[in-house]
Amino acid sequence: MYVRRNIRIKYMLEESWVVLAFAALWSFIAVYVHEILGYRWIVMPVLPVTLIGIAVSLYLGFKSVSAYNRWWEARIALGGIVARSREWAFQVRSLIFNDTDIAPPDVVKELIYRHLAWLYAVAYMLRRTSRLKASNRTRIFRHRRIDHDTPTMHQDPASFGRFLTPAEYAAAQTYRNPPAYLIRRQAETVRELARTGYLDSVRQYEMIALLARLDFGHGICERIKHTPFPRQIAYFGTVFTWLFIVLLPLAFLDVFESEAGTEHLSTILTHEFMFSLVPFAMLISWIFFMIEKVGDSSEDPFEGGVNDVPISALFRVTEIDLLQDLGETNIPSLLEPVDDVLY
């Protein structure tokens, strides 16, 4: 997630210089052909292009809102997982007891460590594949900033294996969905605690219900991850944007020619005035292009991209809270933004 308040200009230019160059060249050619070569027939009436621009802007607005809703649902799901993780630690510390004793420290540690393994297994499932290309530098759109070998990207099962025993880690790797296996192991441990008298039926139900809510949050994330943004919406948004960019200078010829006629400019001044449409075409083309890319970059919030939900940072905060609750001294530090991006 890009966390700097203002996006650096160099990042924006890296993404949009192609459309700026195309708009400048194409609008210059349109004016040259119209004014210097005298091919007046290339002019398009401004009204149809205006209607196309309105339609494209409405379509891009719908696309951007739909993409943002996916991003926000992902953020809510992860926020729920983080909050319930703290609730799980609270339950483990306070609900497990019998008439004479509290929960054994090794059992408390096992339940919390396995939960941390579950958290990072969820991150592993969400990050192990990506449609984005790896890149060693920040790109606002389309590119992942950190290469797949970086541990904080959680594309290696070792990211969750460090909290498990060797036997349990080996067993988790045999499952297609390691988080499902780990949540089941948590339920088995809770059942064993109930059998040995450390939980009554009410407390056992509360802990199992919380595990179910955690698993439900993971299910929401999986649904978003494995359900691509409808390609017909994304693809035609790009097509319509470029169609409007191509037609825009041809419609501007009509507008600028009418304005020059109103002012009764000389031939030389008319030519100079007509070429002034180039920067306006560049500006409007850039605006439409950026609107389309903002929606495009928000479509899939779990790809490890610059604009995605910061899974690693959220789960690191949770890890710190749970380890401190256990009284651990080897506490990791918070993840810091890398080139203005928090992962």
RONU-547533 format. One record per residue (C-alpha): x, y, z; residue number from 1; residue in three letters. Coordinates in steps of 0.001 Angstrom, whole numbers, plus 524288, in hexadecimal, padded with zeros to 5 digits. Example, Ala and Ser with C-alpha at 12.3 -4.5 7.8 and 13.67 -1.06 7.14 Angstrom:
2
{{8300C 7EE6C 81E78} 1 'ALA'}
{{83566 7FBDC 81BE4} 2 'SER'}
//
This chain:
343
{{80000 80000 80000} 1 'MET'}
{{805B2 80D10 7FBF1} 2 'TYR'}
{{80658 814E8 80887} 3 'VAL'}
{{80C8C 821C5 80484} 4 'ARG'}
{{8027B 82CA0 8048E} 5 'ARG'}
{{8065C 83186 7F714} 6 'ASN'}
{{80A53 82875 7EC15} 7 'ILE'}
{{817A3 82C03 7E6DA} 8 'ARG'}
{{8174F 83251 7D97A} 9 'ILE'}
{{821C3 8292E 7D44D} 10 'LYS'}
{{8190D 81D81 7D74C} 11 'TYR'}
{{80DB3 82384 7CFFF} 12 'MET'}
{{81620 826CE 7C441} 13 'LEU'}
{{81BD4 81915 7C3EB} 14 'GLU'}
{{80E23 813D8 7C244} 15 'GLU'}
{{8088A 81E19 7B934} 16 'SER'}
{{81369 82302 7B072} 17 'TRP'}
{{80EDC 819EA 7A59A} 18 'VAL'}
{{8012E 81FA4 7A51B} 19 'VAL'}
{{806A8 82D7C 7A60C} 20 'LEU'}
{{80FF3 82AEA 79ACC} 21 'ALA'}
{{8054B 82486 792BA} 22 'PHE'}
{{7FB9A 82F95 7953D} 23 'ALA'}
{{805D5 839E0 791D3} 24 'ALA'}
{{80A0E 8331F 7854C} 25 'LEU'}
{{7FC5F 82F9A 780C1} 26 'TRP'}
{{7F6A0 83D0D 7836B} 27 'SER'}
{{8023F 84389 77CBB} 28 'PHE'}
{{80051 83AE7 770BD} 29 'ILE'}
{{7F1C2 83E05 770AB} 30 'ALA'}
{{7F45A 84CAE 770E2} 31 'VAL'}
{{7FF23 84B9C 766A2} 32 'TYR'}
{{7F6A2 843C7 75D55} 33 'VAL'}
{{7EB36 84CF8 75F71} 34 'HIS'}
{{7F263 859FB 75F0A} 35 'GLU'}
{{7FE8B 857FA 756D4} 36 'ILE'}
{{7FA4C 84D56 74D64} 37 'LEU'}
{{7EC60 85273 74CB1} 38 'GLY'}
{{7E507 845A2 74EC5} 39 'TYR'}
{{7D905 84B85 75522} 40 'ARG'}
{{7D132 83F04 75487} 41 'TRP'}
{{7D82C 83935 7604F} 42 'ILE'}
{{7D083 8422B 76967} 43 'VAL'}
{{7C67E 83B50 771F4} 44 'MET'}
{{7BAB8 84279 7777E} 45 'PRO'}
{{7BCCF 84566 785C1} 46 'VAL'}
{{7AF54 840B3 78A41} 47 'LEU'}
{{7B112 8321F 7876A} 48 'PRO'}
{{7BE84 8320F 78DC1} 49 'VAL'}
{{7B907 83953 79974} 50 'THR'}
{{7AE85 82EE7 79AF5} 51 'LEU'}
{{7B8F7 82459 79A07} 52 'ILE'}
{{7C0EE 82B57 7A46F} 53 'GLY'}
{{7B531 82BDF 7AD88} 54 'ILE'}
{{7B274 81D67 7AB60} 55 'ALA'}
{{7C0B9 819D7 7ADC2} 56 'VAL'}
{{7C158 821F7 7BA2F} 57 'SER'}
{{7B510 81B5C 7BF87} 58 'LEU'}
{{7BA6A 80E0A 7BBFC} 59 'TYR'}
{{7C787 810DA 7C265} 60 'LEU'}
{{7C08C 815E9 7CE72} 61 'GLY'}
{{7B8FF 8092B 7CF7B} 62 'PHE'}
{{7C585 80159 7CD84} 63 'LYS'}
{{7CD02 80915 7D7D1} 64 'SER'}
{{7C21E 807CB 7E1E4} 65 'VAL'}
{{7C0FB 7F92E 7DF6B} 66 'SER'}
{{7CFB2 7F75E 7E0CA} 67 'ALA'}
{{7D01F 7FF85 7ED34} 68 'TYR'}
{{7C517 7F78A 7F319} 69 'ASN'}
{{7CD49 7EB45 7F11E} 70 'ARG'}
{{7D8FE 7F1E7 7F784} 71 'TRP'}
{{7D0F3 7F6C6 802ED} 72 'TRP'}
{{7CA81 7E980 8051D} 73 'GLU'}
{{7D818 7E377 80590} 74 'ALA'}
{{7DC80 7ED98 80F70} 75 'ARG'}
{{7D08B 7EB28 817F0} 76 'ILE'}
{{7D2C5 7DC6E 8177F} 77 'ALA'}
{{7E102 7DDDD 81B83} 78 'LEU'}
{{7DD68 7E7AE 825FF} 79 'GLY'}
{{7D3BF 7DDC4 82B6B} 80 'GLY'}
{{7DE42 7D34B 82B9B} 81 'ILE'}
{{7E78A 7DC58 832ED} 82 'VAL'}
{{7DD3B 7E00F 83D17} 83 'ALA'}
{{7D907 7D1F0 83F1D} 84 'ARG'}
{{7E72B 7CDC6 8406C} 85 'SER'}
{{7E875 7D67B 84C4F} 86 'ARG'}
{{7DB88 7D10A 85139} 87 'GLU'}
{{7E0F4 7C346 84F77} 88 'TRP'}
{{7ECDF 7C690 857B5} 89 'ALA'}
{{7E3F0 7CC53 86215} 90 'PHE'}
{{7DB7C 7C016 86257} 91 'GLN'}
{{7E73B 7B713 86314} 92 'VAL'}
{{7EC84 7BEBA 86EAC} 93 'ARG'}
{{7DFBC 7C03A 87612} 94 'SER'}
{{7D63B 7B527 872CD} 95 'LEU'}
{{7DEBA 7A91B 8745C} 96 'ILE'}
{{7DE8A 7A4C9 8829E} 97 'PHE'}
{{7D888 79ACB 88BC0} 98 'ASN'}
{{7D4CB 79AF7 89A07} 99 'ASP'}
{{7E2CB 79A4F 89ECC} 100 'THR'}
{{7EBD7 79EEF 8940B} 101 'ASP'}
{{7ED3D 7A7D2 88844} 102 'ILE'}
{{7F162 7A381 87AC1} 103 'ALA'}
{{7FF1A 79DB8 879F6} 104 'PRO'}
{{80895 7A7C0 8743B} 105 'PRO'}
{{80CC8 79E62 8698D} 106 'ASP'}
{{7FEAB 79CD9 864FF} 107 'VAL'}
{{7FCB2 7AB9F 864BD} 108 'VAL'}
{{8091A 7AD40 85CEE} 109 'LYS'}
{{8053C 7A25B 8539B} 110 'GLU'}
{{7F7EB 7A868 850E5} 111 'LEU'}
{{7FD5A 7B603 84EA0} 112 'ILE'}
{{808F9 7B173 84694} 113 'TYR'}
{{8003C 7A90F 83E26} 114 'ARG'}
{{7F75A 7B4B4 83C2C} 115 'HIS'}
{{802F2 7BCD9 837B0} 116 'LEU'}
{{8064F 7B1CF 82E5B} 117 'ALA'}
{{7F839 7B230 82990} 118 'TRP'}
{{7F927 7C0E5 82741} 119 'LEU'}
{{80557 7BFB4 81F03} 120 'TYR'}
{{7FFF0 7B3CB 81811} 121 'ALA'}
{{7F487 7BC68 813ED} 122 'VAL'}
{{7FE5A 7C671 80EFD} 123 'ALA'}
{{8058A 7BB96 807E8} 124 'TYR'}
{{7F912 7B6FF 80137} 125 'MET'}
{{7F5BF 7C4D2 7FCFC} 126 'LEU'}
{{80373 7C85E 7F86B} 127 'ARG'}
{{80912 7BBFA 7F28C} 128 'ARG'}
{{803C7 7BF0A 7E4F8} 129 'THR'}
{{80258 7CC25 7DE39} 130 'SER'}
{{7FE72 7D15B 7D0FE} 131 'ARG'}
{{8082C 7DC74 7D2A7} 132 'LEU'}
{{81626 7DCCA 7CE15} 133 'LYS'}
{{8210D 7DDEA 7D7ED} 134 'ALA'}
{{8287D 7EAB7 7D7DB} 135 'SER'}
{{833D7 7F012 7DFA1} 136 'ASN'}
{{82E4D 7FDD0 7DFF8} 137 'ARG'}
{{82189 8043D 7E36A} 138 'THR'}
{{81740 804A8 7D8D6} 139 'ARG'}
{{80A0D 80A55 7DC38} 140 'ILE'}
{{802AB 80185 7D2DB} 141 'PHE'}
{{803E7 7F350 7CE9E} 142 'ARG'}
{{8112A 7EFED 7D481} 143 'HIS'}
{{814B3 7E98F 7E169} 144 'ARG'}
{{81F39 7F0F1 7E8E4} 145 'ARG'}
{{825DC 7E5F0 7F064} 146 'ILE'}
{{82B1C 7D9DE 7E9B2} 147 'ASP'}
{{8251A 7CCC6 7ED43} 148 'HIS'}
{{83147 7C873 7F4CE} 149 'ASP'}
{{82F48 7D2E6 7FF31} 150 'THR'}
{{82A59 7CC5C 80BD7} 151 'PRO'}
{{82063 7D6E4 80EE6} 152 'THR'}
{{818EC 7D36E 8028F} 153 'MET'}
{{8156A 7C638 808D7} 154 'HIS'}
{{816D7 7BE5A 7FC6E} 155 'GLN'}
{{81EAB 7B3E2 80370} 156 'ASP'}
{{8180C 7AA62 80CF5} 157 'PRO'}
{{8235D 7AC88 8165F} 158 'ALA'}
{{81CC9 7B973 819D6} 159 'SER'}
{{812B7 7B1F9 821D3} 160 'PHE'}
{{81AB5 7A5C3 824D0} 161 'GLY'}
{{8232E 7ACD2 82ED5} 162 'ARG'}
{{817D4 7ACA0 83885} 163 'PHE'}
{{81527 79E0B 8373B} 164 'LEU'}
{{81BB4 791B5 83BB5} 165 'THR'}
{{82305 78AA2 830D5} 166 'PRO'}
{{818B2 77FE9 83068} 167 'ALA'}
{{80D5E 78971 82F9F} 168 'GLU'}
{{81462 791A7 82567} 169 'TYR'}
{{816BC 785A6 81D0D} 170 'ALA'}
{{80883 781B1 81E77} 171 'ALA'}
{{803B2 78F5E 81AD6} 172 'ALA'}
{{80B79 78F27 80E38} 173 'GLN'}
{{80480 782DE 809BB} 174 'THR'}
{{7F7A4 78A5A 8094F} 175 'TYR'}
{{7F36F 792BA 7FDED} 176 'ARG'}
{{7EE22 79C81 807C2} 177 'ASN'}
{{7F72A 79D2B 813B8} 178 'PRO'}
{{7EE98 7A728 81B14} 179 'PRO'}
{{7E329 79DA2 81AC6} 180 'ALA'}
{{7EBCB 7930B 820AA} 181 'TYR'}
{{7F0E4 79C1A 82B56} 182 'LEU'}
{{7E378 7A10A 82F2F} 183 'ILE'}
{{7DF0E 792EB 83065} 184 'ARG'}
{{7EABC 78FF1 83914} 185 'ARG'}
{{7E6D2 79B55 841B4} 186 'GLN'}
{{7D922 795B5 842EA} 187 'ALA'}
{{7DEB8 78865 8467F} 188 'GLU'}
{{7E6F3 78E82 8514D} 189 'THR'}
{{7DB0E 795C2 85694} 190 'VAL'}
{{7D370 78906 856A0} 191 'ARG'}
{{7DE66 7824D 85E0D} 192 'GLU'}
{{7DE86 78D41 8681A} 193 'LEU'}
{{7CFEB 78B68 869F9} 194 'ALA'}
{{7D1DE 77CCF 86B9F} 195 'ARG'}
{{7DC36 77ED4 87618} 196 'THR'}
{{7D396 78860 87D9F} 197 'GLY'}
{{7DA06 7955A 87A45} 198 'TYR'}
{{7CE06 799ED 872B3} 199 'LEU'}
{{7BF91 7988E 87528} 200 'ASP'}
{{7B5D7 797D0 86A03} 201 'SER'}
{{7B33A 7A678 869E8} 202 'VAL'}
{{7C18A 7AA5B 86937} 203 'ARG'}
{{7C448 79FB3 85F43} 204 'GLN'}
{{7B941 7A4D8 856BB} 205 'TYR'}
{{7BE7F 7B2BD 85798} 206 'GLU'}
{{7CC09 7AEA2 85338} 207 'MET'}
{{7C714 7A603 8482F} 208 'ILE'}
{{7BDFD 7B0F3 843A3} 209 'ALA'}
{{7C981 7BA4D 84336} 210 'LEU'}
{{7D149 7B08E 83B14} 211 'LEU'}
{{7C5C1 7AFC3 831C8} 212 'ALA'}
{{7C582 7BE97 83062} 213 'ARG'}
{{7D40C 7BEC2 82D96} 214 'LEU'}
{{7D246 7B453 82348} 215 'ASP'}
{{7C6FA 7BC0B 81D7C} 216 'PHE'}
{{7CFBF 7C80B 81C3A} 217 'GLY'}
{{7D9BD 7BFBA 81528} 218 'HIS'}
{{7CEE8 7BAE5 80C40} 219 'GLY'}
{{7CB67 7C8D0 80873} 220 'ILE'}
{{7D997 7CB80 804F3} 221 'CYS'}
{{7DA44 7BF08 7FCEF} 222 'GLU'}
{{7CDE4 7C2B2 7F59E} 223 'ARG'}
{{7D380 7CFE2 7F1E1} 224 'ILE'}
{{7E0A6 7C9E2 7EE52} 225 'LYS'}
{{7DB18 7BF24 7E5B8} 226 'HIS'}
{{7D00E 7C6D0 7DF68} 227 'THR'}
{{7D64C 7CFB8 7D537} 228 'PRO'}
{{7D092 7DD06 7D2B4} 229 'PHE'}
{{7C75A 7DB20 7C708} 230 'PRO'}
{{7D039 7DC36 7BB54} 231 'ARG'}
{{7C5B8 7E1D2 7B280} 232 'GLN'}
{{7C48F 7ED8A 7BB9C} 233 'ILE'}
{{7D339 7EF69 7BCE5} 234 'ALA'}
{{7D688 7ED10 7AE96} 235 'TYR'}
{{7CC39 7F5C2 7A87C} 236 'PHE'}
{{7CF89 8008B 7B212} 237 'GLY'}
{{7DD1F 800CA 7AC12} 238 'THR'}
{{7D7D0 7FFD6 79E2B} 239 'VAL'}
{{7CE1A 80AEE 7A00C} 240 'PHE'}
{{7D86D 8139C 7A65F} 241 'THR'}
{{7E1CD 8122A 79AF8} 242 'TRP'}
{{7D6C0 81404 79127} 243 'LEU'}
{{7D36A 820F7 79789} 244 'PHE'}
{{7E1CF 824FD 797C9} 245 'ILE'}
{{7E2C1 82278 78923} 246 'VAL'}
{{7D663 82A02 785D4} 247 'LEU'}
{{7D905 8358C 78EDD} 248 'LEU'}
{{7E285 83D53 78637} 249 'PRO'}
{{7D9B3 83BB3 77A61} 250 'LEU'}
{{7CE74 841BB 781EC} 251 'ALA'}
{{7D727 84C84 78733} 252 'PHE'}
{{7DA04 850A1 77930} 253 'LEU'}
{{7CBC2 85455 777C7} 254 'ASP'}
{{7CBB5 85BFD 78491} 255 'VAL'}
{{7D879 86338 78266} 256 'PHE'}
{{7D539 8662A 77432} 257 'GLU'}
{{7C854 86C31 7783E} 258 'SER'}
{{7CF0D 87450 782B7} 259 'GLU'}
{{7D94F 87922 77907} 260 'ALA'}
{{7CE9C 87D1E 76F99} 261 'GLY'}
{{7C7AE 8849F 77A47} 262 'THR'}
{{7D3EC 88C6F 77D5E} 263 'GLU'}
{{7D6B9 88F2E 76EDB} 264 'HIS'}
{{7E4FF 88B44 7701F} 265 'LEU'}
{{7EEA9 88BED 764FC} 266 'SER'}
{{7F31C 87F82 75E48} 267 'THR'}
{{7FFED 87ED2 765C9} 268 'ILE'}
{{7F969 8819B 772D5} 269 'LEU'}
{{7EEE4 8779F 76FB5} 270 'THR'}
{{7F94F 86D41 76D72} 271 'HIS'}
{{7FFFD 870B3 77A31} 272 'GLU'}
{{7F30E 870C2 7816E} 273 'PHE'}
{{7EF40 86373 77BF8} 274 'MET'}
{{7FC02 85D66 780D2} 275 'PHE'}
{{7F895 861FE 78E8E} 276 'SER'}
{{7EEB2 856ED 78F38} 277 'LEU'}
{{7FA00 84D47 79101} 278 'VAL'}
{{7FC2A 84FC3 79FA3} 279 'PRO'}
{{7ED84 84F7B 7A22A} 280 'PHE'}
{{7EC51 84265 79B49} 281 'ALA'}
{{7F7C6 83D51 7A34B} 282 'MET'}
{{7F1BA 841CE 7B016} 283 'LEU'}
{{7E434 83C1C 7ADAF} 284 'ILE'}
{{7E9DC 82F64 7A867} 285 'SER'}
{{7F277 82E35 7B476} 286 'TRP'}
{{7E6EC 83053 7BD9C} 287 'ILE'}
{{7DEB7 825BB 7B73C} 288 'PHE'}
{{7EA57 81C7E 7B6C9} 289 'PHE'}
{{7ED4A 81E5A 7C542} 290 'MET'}
{{7DF19 81C5E 7C91D} 291 'ILE'}
{{7DF18 80F82 7C1CB} 292 'GLU'}
{{7EBD9 80B36 7C819} 293 'LYS'}
{{7E754 80EA4 7D5D2} 294 'VAL'}
{{7DC22 80503 7D445} 295 'GLY'}
{{7E4CA 7FAFB 7CDB3} 296 'ASP'}
{{7EED9 7FB48 7D8B4} 297 'SER'}
{{7E464 7F8E7 7E31D} 298 'SER'}
{{7DE2A 7ECFA 7DCE0} 299 'GLU'}
{{7E5BF 7E26F 7E428} 300 'ASP'}
{{7E9BD 7E65D 7F1FF} 301 'PRO'}
{{7F1B4 7DA29 7F527} 302 'PHE'}
{{7FBCD 7DA23 7EA33} 303 'GLU'}
{{806BF 7E0B0 7F1C3} 304 'GLY'}
{{805E1 7ED15 7E9D0} 305 'GLY'}
{{80861 7FB1F 7EDA1} 306 'VAL'}
{{7F9F7 7FE1A 7EFD3} 307 'ASN'}
{{7F62E 7F14F 7F652} 308 'ASP'}
{{7F1F6 7EEAE 80442} 309 'VAL'}
{{7FE31 7EE2E 80D06} 310 'PRO'}
{{7FCCA 7E024 811AC} 311 'ILE'}
{{80AA9 7DEED 816C1} 312 'SER'}
{{80A3A 7EB7B 81EAB} 313 'ALA'}
{{7FCFC 7E846 824B1} 314 'LEU'}
{{8010B 7DA9F 82894} 315 'PHE'}
{{80E2C 7DF41 82DDD} 316 'ARG'}
{{806F1 7E86A 83727} 317 'VAL'}
{{7FE94 7DCF1 83B88} 318 'THR'}
{{80AA7 7D474 83D74} 319 'GLU'}
{{810D0 7DECE 84617} 320 'ILE'}
{{8047C 7E017 84E5B} 321 'ASP'}
{{80304 7D16D 85056} 322 'LEU'}
{{81159 7CF17 8536C} 323 'LEU'}
{{8116F 7DA28 85D3F} 324 'GLN'}
{{80542 7D453 8635C} 325 'ASP'}
{{80CEF 7C7AB 86519} 326 'LEU'}
{{8180A 7CEFD 86B98} 327 'GLY'}
{{821A7 7CC16 860A1} 328 'GLU'}
{{82DFE 7D440 85FEE} 329 'THR'}
{{831C7 7D1A2 851BE} 330 'ASN'}
{{827FA 7DB03 84BC1} 331 'ILE'}
{{82919 7DEA6 83D54} 332 'PRO'}
{{82877 7ECD3 83949} 333 'SER'}
{{81D89 7F313 83195} 334 'LEU'}
{{81E9F 7F273 822E2} 335 'LEU'}
{{82268 7FF96 81D2F} 336 'GLU'}
{{81E32 804EB 80FEF} 337 'PRO'}
{{82751 801B7 804C5} 338 'VAL'}
{{82825 80D2A 7FB4C} 339 'ASP'}
{{81B61 8129F 800CE} 340 'ASP'}
{{8147F 80560 7FFD8} 341 'VAL'}
{{81015 7FD2E 80B70} 342 'LEU'}
{{80EC4 7EEC7 80899} 343 'TYR'}
//
